[in-house]
Amino acid sequence: MMTEYSVEVENLGKDFGPVRALNTVSFQVRSGSYFVLLGPSGGGKTTILRLIGGFERPSRGHVRLMGQDVTGLPPNKRGSTMVFQNYALFPHMNVERNVGYGLKLRRLPKQEIRERMEAMLEMVGLAGLNRRMPNELSGGQQQRVQLARSLVLGTDILLLDEPLASLDAKLRKEMCLELKHIQERVGITFLHVTHNQEEAMTIADRIAVIADGDLIEEAAPREIYETPQTSFTAGFIGENNLFRGRIEKVEADHVTAVLSAGKVRVPRRGLEVSEEQEVTVSIRSELLTLTASPPEGDGNQSLPAEFVEQVFLGLTTNYLAKLEDGQQVLARGIGEGEGESFAPGAPLHIVWETKDGLLLVK
């Protein structure tokens, strides 16, 4: 029976001897959704996935899958399957034998195995490659075989541990979209671990940011990108400029923050703050512009700086400037841009609309 949440993690933690790999983490994954654990390497993402899959025993806390407490159950009793970073295919078996292996262990009739195997190969785009050996396949094709081998078992939850890490950038983008389309077709829960933010943004319905053994925050991709709740997330997601300072004045809808390079007004966004409180102001790079003169009026904010360089990246161009205290600031524009030109070392102002400033207190 389908439950509202297919995965429920409650106060889950893991110690490896004296080393604490995972502190205390709790979250829920809605059934039939694509949920991504995103964060830097060594932050605890894969540990969480292995605890959910039963490949590690937790030091504390509980795991419930489809409403059942499975904390003490082995992997084959959990109703989940795992897709590993290294393809983990049997090198002596061809594609169809690799895909059908789990069904064979269940002693299903040969005809049923063949029908389910053929349907799954069709779904993952490998129809007609039944007889190929793993060493005759590309990296993307091998990953599709492993995906088919997991999906053919018909479990409710698929766990994916950095499944695209071994692929080149172009193939990774293609497989991101393919994974999302497959998840939508099969309708089961995908729980995916990655350190790649573009990958996470492409596929996820929800993202949980994991770092230093903690769940930092969880939200939909657009919320994570546009309105992160912590300075860590703002620094990890996208290309945000973070300015540290303190609050000088608190108003109903705004605060005045004193930064090393000057004072700025920032939307308060309902936060409970006080004067002299230390805060971070975050501005996304694509919301910044560089001008020779400071703007007029309250609709814009600016800080004095000097130009460093510009880097053309094809679709976008990065403009680097430096504040008086040496902090570098990144502004990003489409193409080569049509704004003002500056020579290295030229004085300028970095400018943004007041509404685009994001106040962070964590």
N, C-alpha and C positions, 0 to 999 in steps of 0.2 A: 504494500500500500504506500502510495506517495505521501511523504510528509512535507510540511512547509520548509523545514530545513533538513537537507540531506547530511550535512556535516555540522556538528556542534562540538566545539573545543572549550573546555571549562577548566580554568586555572592550571593549564598544562605547563609543565616544566621538565627540564632534563639536565642532569649533571653527569659528566664523565669524570668519575673520581673527584678530585678537588676543583675541576673546571666546570663552571656553570655555563652551559651552552644555550640554555633557554630559561628565562626567568619565570614569569607567570603570565601566560597568554590565554585570552578568551576571545572567541568570535564564533559567528554562525554563518553558514553558507546556504543560501536559498536553493532549493531543489531546482534542477534544470538550468542553473546559471553557470557563467564562466567566471571563476573567482581566481584572482592572481595574487600570489605572495611576492612582493617586489622589495628589493633592497640590496645593499652591497654584499659582496662575498664575505662569508664568515659571520653573517648577522643572525643566523638561526633559521633561515627559510627551509632549507633541506631537512634540518632536524625536525621541524614541525611536520613536514610531509611524511617523513619516515615514521614518526610517531602515529600519524593518522593511518598510515598503511599497515602498521603492525611490525615494521622492520626494526624498530627500537621500542624498548619498554620505557614508559615515562617514570620519572622520579617522583612526580606528583601530578595530580589532576586527572581528568577524564576525557575520553573521546566517545562521542555517540555518532553512529552512522545510521541514517534512516530511522532515527528514534531509538536505536538499540545501543546500550552501553557495550562497546567492544574493547575497552581498555585492556583486558587481559587475553583477548583472542589473537591467534596467529593470523598472518596475512590472508591465507586461503579461506578463512571463516568470516571475513569482514564485508564481503560484497563490494570490494573495490579492486581495481587493478592499477598497475604502475607502469608508466613509460619512462625509461631511464635515459640519462644524457648520452651514454655510450649505447649503441644500438642493441647490444645484447642478443643478437640473432645467433641461431645455431649455424655455424659455418658449413657443416656437412649436409644441411637440409636446404632444399629449394624453397622458393617463396611460399607455395601452397602448403608445404609440410610445416614450415615455420608458423604460418597463420593458423593452421588447423591443429597444432600440437596440443593446446589446452583442451580443445574439444575431444581430442582422442583420449586424453587422460580421464575425461569424464565418461568415457565408454559410450559415446553417442553413436548412432548408426552411421555407417560410411556415407550414405546418401545425404543425410542431414548435415554432416560435416562439410561435404562438398558444396551443398547449396548455400550454407551460411558463409563458407570461405569465399565462394565466388561473388556473393552479394557484397561482402565486405571489401574485397579487392576492387570491385566496381566503384564503391563509395569513395575509397581513398585514391582513386585514379591509377590503379595498377592492373586493370583488366588486361589479360593477354600475357602477363609476365609470370605466370604460374610456375614455369619450369626454370626460371632464372635462379642462379645461385647468388648468395649475398655479395660475393666478390665481383659479381658482374653488374651490380647496381651502383648508382650514384649515392652520395650521402643522403640526399633528399628522399630517394626511393627507399633506402634502407630504413629511414625514419618512418616512412609511410607503412612499411611492412610491420614494424614494431607497433605502430598505432593500430593497424588492422588486427594484429594478434591480440591486443588488449581489448579492443572494442567487440571482437567476435564473441567474447565470453558473455556478453550481455549483462554486465554488472551495472549498478546504478551510479557509480562514482569512478571517474578516471583521474588518477594522480599523475602529473607530468613534472618531472624533475629536470629543469633546464633543457627541454627537448630539442631546442633549436641552436644550442650553444656551439655545436660543431659545424654549423652551416655557414657559408659565406653570406655577406650582407644582402645581396640580391635574392638569394634563395630563401634566406630567413624571412624577408618581407613577404614573399610568395606563400611560404608555409604558414605564416601568421594568419593570413586571410583564409587559407585552406582549413586550418584548425578551427577557426571561428565558424566557418560554414559547416564543417562536419559536426561540430557541437550542436549547432542549431538543427541539423537534420536528425541526429540521433536523440536529442532532447534530454540527455543525461547531464549530470553535474561534472564539470571539468575544474580541477584544482591544480593550478599551474604555477611553478616556481621559476622566477627569472630575475636577473640583475639588470636587464635591458628595459629602460623606461619606454622606448618606442614600441617594443614588442608588447609590453603590458597595456599601453594605451590603445593599441590596435585591437586586442582580443577581449579585454576584460569588461564584464558588467560591473564588477566591484574590484577594488584594489585595496589590499592591506599592506602598508609599508612596514617592513620588519628591519630592525637594526639593533645591534648590541644585545640580542636576546629578548627584545621587547617588541610589542606591536605599537608602533608610533602613532598611527592613525589609519582609519579605514573610511573609504568613500567611493563614489562613482568616479570614473576617470576624469571627467571635466571638472568636478569639484576639487579633486586632488591637484589638478594642474592650475586652475584659476584661483582657488581660495584655500591653499594648504593651511592647516591649523598650527603647524609647528615650524620653527626655523630649520629643523633638520630636513623636513619634507620639501620646504621651499628651496633649500640648497641642493637637494638630490634630484628633484623633478624639474624638467625644463631648464632654462638658462636664466635664473633669477639673480638679481643684484641685491645683496643683503647689507643693510646699513645699521650698525648698532648705535644705540644712543639712550637717552632718557627722556621721560615726559616732563615738559615744562608747564603745560597748561592743558586742562581737561575741559572740553565743551560738551554740549549735548550730543552732537553728531561727529565731532572731530577732536583730535588732540594736536597739540604742537609738540613736536619732538626735536630735541637738540642733538644733532649728529656732529661728528668731528669736523665736517665741512660746512655746516650751517644749520639753520632751522627750517623745518618743513611741516606743513599741515597734512594730516593723514586721517582718512575716515575711521571712526571709532568702531563701527560695525557691531555695536551693542556690547562690546567688551567692558568688563568691570576693571577699570584702571585707576591709578592715582598719580599725583604729581611726584616726581623724582623716581618713579618706577623705571627700571631698565627694560627696554623693548628692542625689537628688531623691526625695521621697515624693509619690506620686500617689494621690488619693482621688476616685472618681467622684462627681459631684454627687448622684446619686440614692441614694448610700449614706451620706450625711451627714444628721444631724438636729441641731436646735438645742434646747438645754435650759437651764433657769435655773441648775441645779446640776451640778457635774462628776460623772461616773459613778463607781461604786465597783468595785474588782476589776480584774483584768488582762484581762478580756474586752473592754473598751472603751478607747478612747483619746480624749483631748479637748484642745482648745486654747481659752484664753480669748479672747473677742472682744466686739464690741458690734454690736447690730442696726442695719442700714441701712434696708432696705425689703423689701417683698414685691411681686411682679409676677404677677398672675393671667393665665395664657396659655390658659385653656380647659381642656384636658386636664391640664395641669400648672400648678404655681405655683412660681416661683423665689423663693428667700429669700436675700437678700444680707446678709452680715455682714462686719465689718472687724476684722482683727487689730491688735495694738498697733503694728506697724510700718507700718500702712496698707494691707497687702495685702488685697484683697477675696476673699471666699470665697463660693461659690455652693452652696446646697443646693436640691435639686429634689424636690418632692412631687407626688403625684397629686391633681388637683382643687385645692380650697382648703385641704385638709388638716384634720386634727382635733387637731393638736398644740398646744403652748403658743403664746400670742400675745405679741408684744413691741412696745413702742413704739420709734420711732427713737432711737438712742443708748443703749438699755437694755443692761446687761451680760448676757452669756450665755456658753455654752460650745458650740463645735461638736464633735459627737461622732460616732464611727464605731466599728464593731467592729474589733478588732485584726486579724483575718484579712483585712479588706478593704483594708488599706494595701498599696500596691505600691511596692517599692523599685526605683529606677532608678539605674544607674551610668553611663549613656551620655547 
